[in-house]
Amino acid sequence: MTTIKRVLFVLLTLFLLFAGNIPVRARALSSNDRIRIQCTREKMRILADIFEPKKPLAEKEYQLPAECSGGKARTLKAPGWMEEELDRLEKNKVLYVKDEGTYSEADLWRQAFANLYMYLDQVDKSLDPNQPIVLSQLSREFMRLRLRLTLSIDRLNKEFVRGKELVVMKDSLGGRARNMLSTMELINSEIFSTIESFSSPISQRENKYRQAATAVVILSNHLFREFFMKEPIPVYPPDPKIYVTTRADRAFSLFLLLLGSALAGFAVYLLLDNKRESILKVFADYKEKSSVWAEDFNRQFVTIDVKYIVLGTIAVFALAGLAFGLMVGGFGGVFLFLLILFLGAVISVRMPMAVLDSLKKSRGKKVNAQLMDALILLSNSLRSGMDIVQGFEMVSRDLRPPIADEFGLVVKNYQLGTPFEKALDGMTDRVESRMLSYIIKAIIIQRQVGGNLTVIFSRLVENIREESKLEEKLQAMTAQQKIQSIVVSIMPFVMMIVMFIFNPSQMISFYTSPVGIFVFVFCVIWIGIGMKVLQKMGEVRV
């Protein structure tokens, strides 16, 4: 029984493999599809003939066979509005081609319909079983017709100035031209799909060819109906008078805006009033922090009032919010102004600490750059018989700030009665430098347990030299990441400026809209995140 199951399994597997390799033939175009193609071709011939100016409009009467009009023959006449329109189209000379002459607008429309007629005629011939089909020749013919149709559509879409008059051909045919040109562009893309079907696998070629040809037929019939529609979609703008507002309307709009702003402000006041105790506590804590920050700024030899940093940050955000609010306008502008102002208030609370950290890092780097000279000077003073305090005095006299200020402050504190070790600890708190903290620890330990400071300083000088070499090497190795972060931050704004130069009106209208402002802020946030990530990737601590 097991052998029989194995044989059945093998047979089933072979059957599935064989069935999976059998190409699935798509349904080809049928005789009914060919009749639809011939009917559509006749309709395109009628449209091309209607745009013939030499034939009077009264004689332009056409017969649609029964199979093309729902089982009953139908007589078509050129629409009455076409009489004056055709005369205007023929007189409107819009194009001059060397060795061909001048083309009128009517000639361009007639060429477009003639190209569609010839395309449908080629499709019909390709379905004739009595005629051989050469794919390369048929593809070349379709490509030629598509290029000619594209050229006709591009010419009809152009706008130009004749004298002081703006000629817009898309507004012709009593307002029908815009819809018809849009349909022609869709037909043009489907003709390209017909050409692409020839390069498809054999199993899919007929199906893709049928789909593209059927789409062209459907769209061409839609184009025919758009031409004969009685009431076209209006293309001219409405009367500007309907947009005129009176002084009373503007006053009422201003009143609603002020009322909405007042209500929003009252709601904010109620919210803050409910949190009065918490807010007062926060203000008290922040005032205490401000005094601490002011003392920290003094330790960095910077005299600045913290409230100027806070108020300055709020003022910058308030000006930015006011500018964006005026761009947006209305209640949305007021809401955007309040939102940016709130964001500025949140950032301003953290701004003093950020400025203080930046000052500490900057001052620490400057001290590190002078630290080797200070150690050499201290080592030489100790060798000459001076003590460590006198060495600090020499550094404060002979070197430049900021290290001269720091060493001089240690000496002054010592002279005023502060223990030397405690004065050194104060310098550690003021200066953010790892090597300086090592030096201070070495001095404190030597004063407590003894030791040779000259040897220690010599070793520290060697360590600083090696570390500076290593840092320079790391800076060279991480330069690419730094440049990448700069490019990531600058290139979007450069591209935005370039787009402003080429299309200022559209860019201004977009970036002054709520969506544009949201996109701009969103992009700025993510650009900042990208810069921070790239910066962290290239950051190596020694």
N, C-alpha and C positions, 0 to 999 in steps of 0.2 A: 504493500500500500504506500509505503514511503517513496518507492521508486516512481510510482504513477504520479504522485504529487509533485515530485521534482521535474518530471517530464512536462506536466501541465504548466508548472511555473516557468520553465524555459520557453515553452511555446507562447505563453502569454507575454513574456518579456520581449520576444522577437516580434510579436504582432504589434505591440505598442511602439517599439522602435521603428518598425516599418511604417506604421500609420503616422507617426510624428514627422517622418521625412517626406510624406506625400504633400506636394504643394497644393494649397487651397486656392482654387480658381475663383476670382471675383466675378460678380455678375457684370457682363458686358452691356453696352448700350443696346436697347431693343429697338424694334421698328417704331414703336410709339415714341420713344425718345428721339428718334430721327425725325419724326413728323414735327415734334416740338421744336427741334433745331431749325427745320426748314421754315416753320411759321415765324419764329423769332428772327430769322434772317430776312424774311419778307418785311417784317415790321421795321428793321433797321434800314432797309432799302426805302421804305416809305418816308422815314424821318430824314434820310439824306436827300430825297427828292423834294421834300417840303422846303428845304433851305436852298433850292435852286432858284435864283432870282430871275432868270430869263423866262421862266414859265409863269404865266399869270396864276394868281392864287385861286381864281374861280375854276380853273381847269384841273386843279389838283384834287382829284377824286379817285379813291382807291377801293379795290375790292379785296376783302379778306375771305379766303375760302372757309367752308363750313368747319373743317377740322381745326381751324385756327381761331374760331369764335364761338365755341360751345355748341357745335352741331348745326349752326345756321349761318349762311353767308351774310356778311355785313359790309355795308358801304361806309367808308371813312372819308371825311372831308377835312381839309386843313382848317384849324380853328380860326374864327374871325379876327381874334386879336393879333394873329400872325401877319395880317396884311400890312399894317403900319410898322410892326416890329421888324419884319423882313426887309422893308425899305430902309429902315434905320441901320440894321445890321450890315446891309450891303454898302451903305455910304460910309460906315465906320471903318476906315482903312487903318489897320492896327499893326501890320507887319510887312516889312520889305525884305525879300530874300534875293540875293544876287543870282542872276541867270534864271530866276523863276518869276520875278515880278512882285507886285503888291497884293497882299492877302487882306480881305475884309473879314469882319467877325463872322459873317455868314459862311465864308469859305472854311474857317476853322471848325465850325460846328459840322459842316458837311463832311469834312475830312474825318472827323472823329466817328461819325456814324458809318461812313464808308469803310473805315478800318474794322469796325465791329461786324459789318456785313461780310467782309472778306474773311475774317476769322471764322465766323459761323459757316461760311461756305467751305472753308478748308476742313472744318470738323465734319461737315456733311459728306464731303468727298472721302474722308478717311474711313467712313462707315460703309462706303459703297463696296460690296463684295466683288464687283467686276473690275475694280481698279487696284493695282498693286500699291503697297504702302512702303515708302522708304523713310525710316524714322529720322535719319539725319536731315533729309530734305524737308520733311514736315516740321522738324524742330527749328530749322533755319527760317522757314516761312513764318512760323508763329513768333519767333524772336523779332523778325523784321516788322510784323504787324504790331507787336507790343511796343517796340521803340517808337513807331509812328504815332500810336495812340498816346503814349506818354508825352511825346512832343506836343501833340494837340492839346492835351489836358493842361500842360504847363503853360502854354501860350494863352489859353482861356482863363487861367488863374491869375495872370499878371495884371497889375495896376500901373498906370502911367499918367503923367500930367501932359495935357495938350493945351498949351497956352496957359490959361488960368483955371481950366476945367480938369477935374480928376476923373479919368475914365476907368470904371470898374466893370469889367465884362461879366463878373459873377452876378451882377444885379440885372442882367438882361433877361429876355423871354418872360417879361412880366413877373419876375420874382422866382421863376422856376429854375434858373440856371444854377444856383447854389446847390440845390438838392440833386440836380442831374449830374453836376461835376463830382459830387461826393460819391454817387453811384458809379460813375465812370472809373473813379479811382479804385473802388472795390472790384470792378470788372477787370481792371488792369492787373491787380494782384492775383486774381484767379487765373488769368491768362498765363501769368508766370508759373502758377502751380501746374498748369497743363504742360508747360515746357519741362518742369522738374520731374513730372511723372515718367518721362522717357528714360531717365537715369535711375529709376527705381528697380528693385528686383523684379524678375519676370512674374512672380506670383502676385505681386502687388500693383503691377503697371496698369492693367486694365481697370482695376478698381479706382486708382487715383486719377486716371485719365477721365473716367466716367464722372467722378465727383467734381472735378474741376470744370469739365464741359457743362455739366448740369447746373453748377453754380453760375456760370456765365449766362446760361439761358434764363435762369430765374431773375438775375439782376438786370438783364437786358429787357425782359418783359416789364420789370418794375420801372425801368428808365422810360419805356414807351408810355406807361400809365402816367408817370410824372409830367410828361410833355402835354398830354391831353387832359390833365386835371383842370377843372373849371376854376377853382379858387386856390391859387398858390399861396404858400406861406409868405407873409409879408417880410420884405427884407429891409425896408426903410425904417429908420427909428421913429418912434412915436413923437407927437408934437411936444416940443420942449416946454410948452406952457403948462403941461400937467405937473411938471416938477417945480414950478414956481410956488414959493411959500410966502405968506404974508408976515407982517411984523408981529401980529398976534400969535401966529403959529410958532414963530421963533421964540417969542416970549414964553409961551406955554411950555415949549420943549426945554427952555432954560430953567423954568420953574420946576419941572419934573426932575431935571438933573440935580438941581440944588436940594430938592426935597429928598431924593434918593440918597444923596451924599450925607445929608443931615441925619437921616434914619440910620444909615450905616455907621456914622460916627456915634450916634446915641447907643446903638447896639454894642459897639466896642466899649463905650463908657460903662454900660451896665455890666459887661463882662469883667472889666477891670475893677469895678466897684465891689463885685462879689469876691474878688481875690485881693482885696485891699491889704490884709495882714500879710499875706504871702509876698506881695509886691514890696511892701515896706521892709520886710525882713531881707528880701533880695537886695534892695537898695542899700540897706545898712551893711550887709556883707560886702557888697561891691565897693562901698565907700571905704571900708576897712582894707579891702584889697588895693584900692587906689593909693592909699597911704604907703602900703608895702611896696607897690610898684614904683611910686615916686622915690622911695629910699633906694630901691634897686637901680633906678636910673641914675641917681646921684653916685652910686658905687661905680657906675660905668663912666663917671665924669661927664655926664650929660644932664643938663638942667632943663627939664621939660614938664609941663603940666599935663597930667594924664587926660584931663577933660578935653584938651585940644585934640588929642588923638581920637577920642570917642566922637566928639562933635564934628570933627573934620570928616571922619568916615561916614557918619550919618548924612552930612551935607553933600558929599559926593554921590551917594546913593539917591538922595532926594532929587538932585539935579538930573541924574540919569532917569529916575522914575518919572519926573516931570516931562522930560523930553519924549520918552516912550508913550506916556499918557496922552500928550498932545497929538502924537502921531496917530494913535488909535482913535481918540476922541470918544465922546459920549460917556456913559456910565462904565463901559469897559475900560476906558482910559483912566477913570478915577480908581477903579478896582486895581488896575495894573500899577498905578502910582503907589497906592497903599501897600500892595504886595511887595514892591521893590523897597519901599521905605522900611517895612517890617524886616525884610532880609538884611538891609543895612544896619538896623538896630541890633539884630542878632550877631552880625559879624563885628560890629563896633565894640561889643562887650569883650570879645576875644582879641581885638586888635592890639591893645597895649602889651599883652603877654607875647604876642607874635613879634611885635617890634622889639621888645626886650630880648627875646631869644635871638633875633637877628643881630642885634648889637653885640650880644655876648659872643656869638660865633665869629663875627667879624673881628672883634677885639682879640679873641683867642687866637685867630690866625695871625694877626699882626704880632702878638706876643711870641708865638711860636717862631716866627721869622727872625726875631731878635734874641731868642733864647740862647743860641749858641755863643753869640758875642758876650752875653751876660755871664755865661758859665766860664768862658775864658777869662773874662775880667775878674770874676770872683776867685778863680783858681790862682791867677797871678797875684791878687791881693793877699791871699792866704799864704802863698809862698814867700811873699815879702815881709811877713810877720804881722800882718793886720788880722783882726778878728772878723767874724762873719758880719757883724753889724757895720763895721767900717767898709767892708766889701760892698754891702748893700748901698751905703752912702755913695761910694764911688760909681756904682752902676747908675744910680739916680742922677749923678752929675754928668757923667760922660756919654750916656746913651740917650737916644731920643724917645719921646713918648710913642706908644703907651707904656712900654715896659719901665721907662724912667719914672713915670707917675706912680706905677704900682709899687716899685721898690722904694720910692720916696715916701709913699703913704705908710709902708711898713715901718720905716725908720721913724717917722713922726709919731705913730702910735706907740712905738717902743719908748721914745723920748718922753711921751706924756704919761708913762707909767703902765702901759699895757705889757704883759709878758710877751717876750719875743715869739714864743711858740703860738700864742693866741693871735698875734698880729699876722703870722704866716698863715694860719687857718683862715683869717679874713681874706687874704689874697686868693686862696683856693676857692672861696665862695664867689669872689668877684670875677675871676678869670676862668674861662672854660678851656683848660689846656691839660691834657693828660701828662705830658712831659713835665710841666711845671709842678703838677701835684706830686710826681715822683721826686723831684728835686726838694720840695718842701718836706716831704716825708723823710728823705735822707738827712736833711739838716736837723729835723726834730729828733730823729733816732740818734744822730751823732752827739747832739747836746745832752741826751739822756744817758747813753751808754758809752759814748766815746767812739773814736774812730778817726780815720784820715780822710777829711773832706776833699783834699786835693786829688787823691786817687779816685774818689767817687765821682768828682766833677769831670775828671779826664775820661772815665768810662762813659759817663752820661753824654759827653760831647761826641764820642765815637758812636754811641747809639743814635744820637740825633742825626748825625751825618748819614748813617746807614738808612735810618728811617726816611730821611728826606729823599735819598736816592730811590728807595722803594716807592715812595709816594709819586715821584716824578715818572717812574716806570709805569705805575698803575694809571696815572693820568693819561699817558700815551696810549695804553691798552684800552682804556675806557672812553677815548675821545670819540669813537664811532657812535657809541650809545648816546653821548651828549649831543653830537651833531644830529642824530636821528630825532631826539626829543625836540631840538630846535626846529627841524624841518617839519615834524608833525604839528608843531604849534603854529608855524608861520604859513605853510602852504595853503591851508583852507582859506585863510584871510586873503592871501595873494590871489587865489582863484576867484574869490568873491569880488575883489577890486577889479580884476580883468573883466568879469561879467558885467560889473557896473559900467565899465568903460564902453563895452560893446552894446549893451542894452540897458541904459540907465533907467528908462521909464518903467520897464517891467520889473526890474530889481527893486526900485524904490517902492512900487505899489505892493510887491510881495513882502518886503521886510518891514513895511509899515502896517501890515495887517496883523491881526492876532496870531494867525498860524505862523507867519514869518517870524514874528518875535519869539514865539515858543520854540520854533526850529533853531533859531539863532542861539537862544539861551541853552537849549538842550545840547547843541553841538559844542558850545564853549565849555560846558561841564564835562563832556566826554573827552574833549581835547585835553583839558586839564588832567583828567584821570590817566589818559594815555601818556602824557608827559611825565607824570609821577611814576607810572609803572616803568617806563624806559629809564628814568633817573635811578630808580631802585635797582634795576637790572645791572646798571653800570657802576653801582656804589660798592666799593670794597673797603672795609675797615682794616687798618693795620694794627 
